[in-house]
């Protein structure tokens, strides 16, 4: 049984899909008719899967809503649509859906797609967790091995580590960053950049929080997997700072970057500011 969110702007069709799903034994957590409501319901209900009609009324179609749900909540999407033209299919593929069903469809077809989507998503999550553990282990070893001798002064340590991190960060992250940003329009550049930041640090099991005012976006690391080491070793904080500083430059967003607080300097958490003018 899966907990499913149905996004369909035709009320009668939505009721029919809900009935089919419940007959199969699934739980329908909600039915909504707009992209904005789909994003809101995904946050509230945290469903196992979203059945998304591509053509929705309002400013946001199903493809755009699916992209936001994928980036923010990592929930698998299956598209439902009465249309299957090439242009729409190309746009839909970019959001990496777990299925694409053309209406009208049979209950057996729908159920098979749901079961396969949930299986594939859970398998991907297990693989991602294994990759995270390896990344954390490799990162820890890299930091320790990169540290200069204990006799070096703090400025020497900062300069050496900054140069090392700049080279490695650029080599490993810049290509993926460019590919990620190409999926978004210029109007969505800030949202796209923040989504990338959240995803990159999630790989290190770092929870990232964002706060905004009229001129700034504040990025707070809500936890640190290497807390005790970071208090003693500047390398951990310098690497995370380097990722933000360099990537903000890559984004070409207007404004400036500022380090406001860091664990290595005695802070309780790491806090950064993007001044978006």
C-alpha positions as CSV (number, residue, x, y, z in Angstrom):
1,X,0.0,0.0,0.0
2,X,1.2,3.5,-0.9
3,X,0.3,7.0,0.3
4,X,-0.5,8.9,-2.9
5,X,-1.2,12.5,-3.7
6,X,-3.5,13.0,-6.8
7,X,-3.1,16.2,-8.8
8,X,-5.9,16.5,-11.3
9,X,-7.9,19.6,-12.2
10,X,-11.0,17.7,-13.5
11,X,-13.0,16.9,-10.4
12,X,-14.8,13.9,-11.8
13,X,-11.6,12.4,-13.1
14,X,-9.9,13.0,-9.8
15,X,-12.8,11.2,-8.0
16,X,-12.4,8.3,-10.4
17,X,-8.7,8.0,-9.9
18,X,-9.2,8.2,-6.1
19,X,-11.7,5.4,-6.2
20,X,-9.4,3.2,-8.3
21,X,-6.5,3.8,-6.0
22,X,-8.5,3.0,-2.9
23,X,-9.9,-0.1,-4.5
24,X,-6.3,-1.3,-5.1
25,X,-5.6,-0.7,-1.4
26,X,-3.7,2.5,-1.6
27,X,-4.3,5.6,0.6
28,X,-5.1,8.9,-1.2
29,X,-3.7,11.5,1.2
30,X,-5.3,14.4,-0.8
31,X,-6.6,15.4,-4.2
32,X,-5.7,18.9,-5.5
33,X,-6.2,20.8,-8.7
34,X,-3.3,23.3,-9.1
35,X,0.4,23.2,-9.1
36,X,0.7,25.4,-6.1
37,X,-1.6,23.2,-4.1
38,X,0.3,20.2,-5.2
39,X,3.6,21.6,-3.7
40,X,1.8,22.6,-0.5
41,X,0.1,19.2,-0.1
42,X,3.4,17.4,-0.8
43,X,5.0,19.4,2.1
44,X,2.1,18.7,4.5
45,X,1.4,15.0,3.7
46,X,4.8,13.8,2.6
47,X,3.3,11.2,0.2
48,X,5.1,8.1,-1.1
49,X,4.2,9.2,-4.6
50,X,2.5,11.9,-6.6
51,X,0.2,11.2,-9.6
52,X,0.5,14.4,-11.6
53,X,-1.7,15.5,-14.5
54,X,0.5,17.5,-16.8
55,X,-2.1,19.9,-18.0
56,X,-3.3,22.0,-15.1
57,X,-5.3,25.2,-14.9
58,X,-3.4,28.3,-13.5
59,X,0.0,29.7,-14.0
60,X,1.9,26.5,-13.1
61,X,1.5,23.4,-15.2
62,X,2.1,19.8,-13.9
63,X,5.7,19.7,-15.2
64,X,6.7,22.8,-13.4
65,X,5.0,21.6,-10.2
66,X,6.7,18.2,-10.5
67,X,10.1,19.8,-10.8
68,X,9.6,21.8,-7.7
69,X,8.3,18.8,-5.8
70,X,11.3,16.7,-6.9
71,X,13.8,19.4,-6.0
72,X,12.3,20.2,-2.6
73,X,10.9,16.9,-1.3
74,X,12.5,14.1,-3.4
75,X,9.1,12.5,-4.0
76,X,8.7,10.2,-7.1
77,X,6.3,11.5,-9.7
78,X,4.1,9.6,-12.2
79,X,2.6,11.8,-14.9
80,X,-1.0,11.3,-16.1
81,X,-2.1,13.0,-19.3
82,X,-4.5,12.8,-22.2
83,X,-1.7,14.3,-24.4
84,X,1.5,12.7,-25.6
85,X,3.1,15.1,-28.0
86,X,6.9,15.1,-28.4
87,X,7.4,18.6,-27.0
88,X,5.5,17.9,-23.8
89,X,7.3,14.5,-23.4
90,X,10.7,16.2,-23.8
91,X,9.8,18.8,-21.1
92,X,8.5,16.0,-18.8
93,X,11.7,13.9,-19.2
94,X,13.8,16.7,-17.7
95,X,12.0,16.2,-14.3
96,X,13.0,12.5,-14.2
97,X,9.5,11.0,-13.7
98,X,9.1,7.4,-12.6
99,X,6.3,6.8,-15.0
100,X,4.2,8.4,-17.8
101,X,0.6,7.1,-18.3
102,X,-1.7,8.3,-21.1
103,X,-5.4,8.5,-20.3
104,X,-7.6,6.6,-20.4
105,X,-5.7,3.8,-18.5
106,X,-6.5,0.5,-16.9
107,X,-6.3,0.0,-13.1
108,X,-3.7,-2.8,-13.7
109,X,-1.5,-0.5,-15.7
110,X,-1.7,2.2,-13.0
111,X,-1.0,-0.2,-10.2
112,X,2.0,-1.7,-12.0
113,X,3.5,1.8,-12.6
114,X,2.9,2.7,-8.9
115,X,4.6,-0.4,-7.6
116,X,7.5,-0.1,-10.0
117,X,8.0,3.6,-9.2
118,X,8.1,3.1,-5.4
119,X,10.4,0.1,-5.8
120,X,12.8,2.1,-8.0
121,X,12.7,5.2,-5.7
122,X,13.5,3.1,-2.6
123,X,16.3,1.4,-4.4
124,X,17.7,4.8,-5.4
125,X,17.4,6.1,-1.9
126,X,19.3,3.0,-0.5
127,X,22.0,3.6,-3.1
128,X,22.2,7.3,-2.2
129,X,22.6,6.5,1.5
130,X,25.5,4.1,0.6
131,X,27.1,6.9,-1.5
132,X,26.7,9.4,1.3
133,X,28.5,7.1,3.7
134,X,31.4,6.7,1.2
135,X,31.5,10.5,0.5
136,X,31.6,11.3,4.2
137,X,34.4,8.8,4.8
138,X,36.4,10.1,1.8
139,X,35.9,13.7,2.8
140,X,37.1,13.0,6.3
141,X,40.3,11.3,5.1
142,X,40.8,14.1,2.6
143,X,40.6,16.8,5.3
144,X,42.9,15.0,7.7
145,X,45.5,14.3,4.9
146,X,45.3,17.9,3.6
147,X,46.2,19.5,7.0
148,X,49.7,21.0,7.1
149,X,52.0,20.4,10.0
150,X,51.0,21.5,13.5
151,X,53.8,24.1,13.5
152,X,52.2,26.1,10.6
153,X,50.5,29.3,11.6
154,X,46.8,29.9,11.0
155,X,47.2,32.1,7.9
156,X,49.4,29.5,6.3
157,X,46.9,26.8,7.0
158,X,44.1,28.9,5.6
159,X,46.0,29.7,2.4
160,X,47.1,26.2,1.8
161,X,43.7,24.6,2.4
162,X,41.8,27.3,0.4
163,X,44.0,26.5,-2.6
164,X,43.5,22.8,-2.2
165,X,39.8,23.1,-1.8
166,X,39.4,25.6,-4.6
167,X,41.0,23.2,-7.1
168,X,39.1,20.1,-5.9
169,X,35.7,21.8,-5.6
170,X,36.0,23.3,-9.1
171,X,37.0,20.0,-10.6
172,X,34.3,17.9,-8.9
173,X,31.3,20.2,-8.6
174,X,31.5,22.8,-11.4
175,X,30.3,20.6,-14.2
176,X,27.3,19.3,-12.3
177,X,26.5,22.8,-11.2
178,X,26.4,24.1,-14.7
179,X,24.2,21.2,-15.8
180,X,21.8,21.8,-12.9
181,X,21.4,25.5,-13.6
182,X,20.8,25.0,-17.3
183,X,17.5,23.3,-16.4
184,X,16.1,26.6,-15.0
185,X,15.2,30.0,-16.5
186,X,17.0,33.2,-15.5
187,X,14.0,34.2,-13.5
188,X,14.4,31.1,-11.3
189,X,18.2,31.4,-10.9
190,X,18.1,32.0,-7.1
191,X,15.7,29.2,-6.5
192,X,17.8,26.9,-8.6
193,X,21.0,27.8,-6.8
194,X,19.5,27.3,-3.4
195,X,18.1,23.9,-4.5
196,X,21.6,22.9,-5.6
197,X,23.1,24.1,-2.3
198,X,20.6,22.0,-0.3
199,X,21.2,18.9,-2.4
200,X,25.0,19.1,-2.3
201,X,25.2,19.4,1.5
202,X,22.5,16.7,1.9
203,X,25.2,14.4,0.4
204,X,27.3,15.2,3.5
205,X,24.2,14.7,5.7
206,X,24.1,18.4,6.5
207,X,20.7,19.9,6.9
208,X,20.5,23.3,5.3
209,X,18.0,26.0,6.4
210,X,17.2,29.2,4.5
211,X,15.9,32.5,5.8
212,X,15.2,35.5,3.5
213,X,14.5,39.2,3.9
214,X,14.2,41.9,1.2
215,X,17.9,42.0,0.5
216,X,19.5,38.8,1.8
217,X,19.3,35.1,1.9
218,X,20.8,33.5,5.0
219,X,22.1,29.9,4.8
220,X,22.3,28.0,8.1
221,X,23.9,24.6,8.6
222,X,21.5,23.1,11.2
223,X,23.9,20.2,12.0
224,X,27.5,19.2,11.5
225,X,28.5,15.5,11.0
226,X,32.1,16.4,12.1
227,X,31.2,18.7,15.0
228,X,34.0,17.8,17.4
229,X,36.6,17.7,14.6
230,X,35.4,21.0,13.1
231,X,36.0,22.7,16.5
232,X,39.7,21.7,16.3
233,X,40.4,21.5,12.6
234,X,39.7,24.5,10.3
235,X,39.7,22.3,7.2
236,X,36.1,21.2,7.7
237,X,34.6,24.7,7.9
238,X,36.9,26.0,5.1
239,X,35.7,23.3,2.7
240,X,32.0,24.1,3.3
241,X,32.7,27.8,3.1
242,X,34.7,27.2,-0.1
243,X,31.7,25.3,-1.7
244,X,29.4,28.2,-1.0
245,X,31.8,31.0,-2.0
246,X,32.9,29.4,-5.3
247,X,29.4,28.3,-6.3
248,X,27.9,31.7,-5.6
249,X,30.4,33.1,-8.0
250,X,29.5,30.4,-10.6
251,X,25.8,31.3,-10.2
252,X,26.5,34.9,-11.4
253,X,23.8,36.1,-9.1
254,X,24.0,39.8,-8.1
255,X,25.2,40.5,-4.6
256,X,27.9,39.4,-2.3
257,X,28.8,36.5,0.0
258,X,29.6,36.8,3.7
259,X,30.6,34.4,6.4
260,X,28.7,35.3,9.6
261,X,29.5,32.5,12.0
262,X,31.5,29.2,11.9
263,X,32.0,26.3,14.3
264,X,35.7,26.5,14.0
265,X,35.6,30.1,15.3
266,X,33.6,29.0,18.4
267,X,30.1,29.4,16.9
268,X,27.3,27.0,17.6
269,X,26.5,26.6,13.9
270,X,27.8,27.8,10.5
271,X,25.8,30.8,9.1
272,X,26.4,32.5,5.8
273,X,24.7,35.5,4.0
274,X,24.1,36.0,0.3
275,X,23.4,39.7,-0.3
276,X,21.0,39.6,-3.2
277,X,20.8,43.2,-4.4
